[in-house]
């Protein structure tokens, strides 16, 4: 969800809309993880593991988005450090 919000934010320039997209995506991610634990479907470590995997995926999407955006704009690729 947050990866999708990151891609959507790269397509919009309005600051308020960008902030709203990230807040909504973050709230959805947290609520899904907490609801799974509350309903007893998953253990808390499952939710934490899912969030960690999601953060890893988000880092990959952000890196790819930055590289593609820089390449299409004709700029040198940004440092990945």
N, C-alpha and C positions, 0 to 999 in steps of 0.2 A: 504494500500500500504506500509506504513512504518512498519506495523507488519510483512508483508511478507519479507520486507528487513531485519528485525531483525532476523527472522528465517534463511534466506539465509546467513546472516553474521555469524551465529553460525556454519555454515557448511564450511566456507572458512577461511583461515589463512592469506591470503595476505592483507596487510594493505591498499594498494592503491585501490584494488578492493572493499574492505569493505567501504571505504570512498566514492567511486564512487556510490555504490549501495544506500547509505544513501542520498547522494546529489540528485541523480535522483529521488528517492522516495519522498523526501521533496519538490522538485520543482513540481512534478506532483500533489501532494496534494494541494499545494498553488495555482497552476494554475487552478485546477478544482474548488476550492472554489471561486476564484476571477472571473472565467468565468461565473459561475452560477449567481453571483451578476451582472456582466456586462451585461449579456443577459437578465436580468430582470426576470429570472425564480425563484429566491429566494431572500429574503431580506438578508441584511448583518448579521442580528442576526441568520438566518438559517445557514449561512456558519460558523459563530463562534460556534454555537451549535454543528455542525457537527465535527468541529475540536476538540472541547472539548470532545465529545463522542469518537472520534478517539484516542485522547490522553489517555482516560480511557482504551480503548481496548488495546492500545499499552502497557500500564503498566501491564495489565493482561497477555498479551503474553510474555513480557519480564520476568515477574515473573515465569510463567510456564516453559519457556525455560530454565531459570537458574536452577529451581528445577529438571527438567528432565535431564539436562546435568550433574548436580552434582550427581544425583542418578545413572546414567549410568557409570559415571567415578569412582564410589565407594567412593566418597568423602562425608563428612557430608554435609547436606543441608545448603546452605548459609543463613545468617541472612537476614530477610526481612525488617529490619528497615531502 
